Amino acid sequence: MAVDEALAMRASIIVEGTWRNASVPMNGIANAAQHGHHVHAVVLAVPPEQSRLGTADRYYEAVKSGDAARWTPSSAHDQAVASLPSTVRAVAGDERVSRFTVMNRAGEVLFDQDGWTPDRADAAVSAFQRGTARSWTSAEANEWLRRYEQLRGMHEQHTPNHPDARATWTQLGTHDHGVVTRHLDEAQHREQMQRIRQAASPGSMRERIARAQREGPYVAPPTTAYDPRRQQGRDRGRGR
């Protein structure tokens, strides 16, 4: 493997992963330490409402550009969200990790410690959880809602009958949408609630159903299929 060859050559490398399964980064840490490498672990603290919409964003943008598109099942995303705090604790608590950093998507450092101490794991988990549960700015909430509307249109065009896509969009449109709108100011919140009522009107629903019927059933191309064995490889080489 390329990683093993790079470690043997003592080359500096970056390995990206979801950290959904703690054994994957822990095995990587053990392998790097065995070859005498300095290990710096970095985790992104992302609110789950942002990361869930991000999985849809990557898929539909790939479809739009004609690239190979692979749908991330909602179960895989939710498993990663649920597993991350324990994985952060395991990685930050490992003495072979020389430095541990928690950042957000904006690049702001929420926690950074060079050197192991007995309380590093607790501090890292606390910073990570604060980052994922933080309050949003009104601008962030508006941007999420703007992108949500754009991607929902792409869902209705490309994946209206895809079972897992429907499950993801149900979560996005109910729980996640409600969480995000709470971060709007009062006037914006009223405006958003009015838009939701209009979208739920019988006429709007009939129009969406008719569009889906005209386009026919959605048949997912092979690149959208979820294979747990392939996902394990993604854990080793890709991030959320």
N, C-alpha and C positions, 0 to 999 in steps of 0.2 A: 504494500500500500504506500501511497505517496507520503502519508504522515509518518509511517515507520521509517521510510528512507530519509526524510528530512530530520527526524530525531537522531538517527544514526549519524548523520552528517553534522549534527550540532547546529543546524540552521534554525533561524528564528521563524516561527510559524504562527498562524492564527487559525484556530479551529472554532467554527460557529455551530451552535446546536440549540435545540429547544429546551433542554434540561427537563423534559417531561419524565424521563427515567433517570434517576440519580446514578445508576450504575454506569451510564455512558460517560458523563464527565469524570466520575471517580476513576474509571478505568483509564481514561486519558491522562488524568493527573498522575496516576501510578506509573504509567508508561513514560511520561515526560520526566518525572523525578528519577526514574531508573536510569535514564540517559543523562542525568546531571543538568537538566534544564531548570531555569528559573520560571516558575508558573505564576502568571498573573490572571486571575479569573475576574471577568466583568459580566454583570447581569443587568439587563434593562428592566426597570420597573414601569410597566405599562398598564393602565387601567384596562380591565378585560373588555369593556365596551369598545375601546379603541382597537385593541388587538383583534377582536372578532370582526369588526368592520374591515380591518386591514387584510384579513384573509380573503374576504370577498373582493376587496379592491384589487389585490394581486391577480386573482383569477380572472375577473372581468377585463382588466387592462391587458392581460395576455391574450384573451379572446379577441379583444378589439384590435390588437396589433398583429393578430394572426400567428402568434407564438404558441408553443405547446402549453396548454393550461391544465393545471391539476388542482382540483377542488380539495380544500382542507375540510374534512368532516367536522361537524360541530362537536362530536364526541372527542376527537383528537385535541381540538382547541381547549375544551373544558377540562380534559384530563391534565393538560399542561398547566393550566391556571391553578388547578387544585394541588398539583404536585410541586410547583415551584418553591413555596416556602420551605418545605422539608429538604428540597435539593439545595437551596441556598444555605440552609443550616449545615448540611453535610459538607458542602464544598468549603464554606467559610471556616468550618471547624477543623478542617484537615491541615495539619502542620506542614504538609508538603506544598501547600499553596502559599507562596511568598507574599503575595499581595492580593487583596480582594477589594473590588470596587462595585458600587451600585450607582447606576446612572439612569436618567430618563431619556426619552427620545429627543429632547432638545439638546442633549449633551451636557446637561447640568449634573454635577457630581453630588449624590445624596449621601454617600458614605465611601470612604477610601482609607484603607489601613495597610501599611507596608510592614509586614512582620506579624507573626501569629501571637495571639494572647488568648487566655482561656475564655474571655468574654467577647471575642470577635464575632463568633457565630450569632450570639444574641443581638449584638448591635447591628449586624448586617441584615438579619431577618427583620428587625424593627424598622430599619431604613427602607427596606424593600416594601414592606407592607404599607408604610406611610406613602410611598411613591405610587402604589397601585390604588390606594383608597383616597388619594388627595382630592381636594376640591378643584373643579375646572374653572378657568376664566370664561366669561361670557363669549369671548372671541373663539375659544376652543370649542365650546358647545355649538356655536353657530356654524363653524367649519365642519364639525361632525355631521350636523343636520343637513348641511348643503351637500356633502358628499354622500350621505345616506340617500337623499332623494335621487341623485344622479345614478347611484348604483342600483337602487330599487328599480329604476326604469330598465337597466341592463338585465336585471334578474327577470323582469316580466318579458323581456325580449328573448333571452337566451335560455333561461332555466326555470320557466314557470311550473314545469311538471317534474322537476328533479327532486326526489323525496328529501335528500339531505339539504339541498338548497332551501327548500320550503321550511325545513326545521330551523335552519340558521336564520332565515328572514323572519320567522315567527318570533324568535328570541330577540333579534335586532329591533323589530317593530313594536314589541310589547315591553319587556323588561328594560332593554338597553335604551330605547327611545325615552322611556319614562325617567330613567336615571339622568340622561343627558339634559332633558328639558328642565330639570330642577335646578340646573346651573345657569339658566337664563335669567335676565332681569325680569321684573314683573310684566312690563309691557310686551317684551318678546315672548314670554311664556303664554300670555293670553293670545297673541297672534298665532303661536304654534298650535295651541289647542283648537283654535278655529280651523286651521288647515287640516288637522286630524279629523275633525267632525265632517268637513267637506269631503275628505278622501274616503270616509266611511259611508257616505251617502249611497242610497241604492243605485243612483245613476252611475256613480263612479265605479261601483262594484260590477255592475252589468257591463260597463265598457271594458273592464279588465278581463272579465270572463270571456266576453266575445272575442277579444284580441287573442287570448290563449287558445280558444277553439279554432280560430282562423289559422294560427300558426301550427297547430297540431301538437302531438306529444313530443316532448323533448327526449332525444336519444343521446346520451352522453358519449363522447368519443373515448377511445381507450385511454387517453392520457388523463382523463378525469377520474379514473377508477382508483379506489383506495386499497392499497395492498399493505398490510401491517409490516411485511418484511421489507418493503421499500421504505416505509416510514422510519424503520429503525436506522436505515442508512441516512435518512434525512436528519435524524437526531444527531448523527455524528458530523453532519456537514452543513446544516442550515439552521437559521434562527427564526424566532417568531416574527 
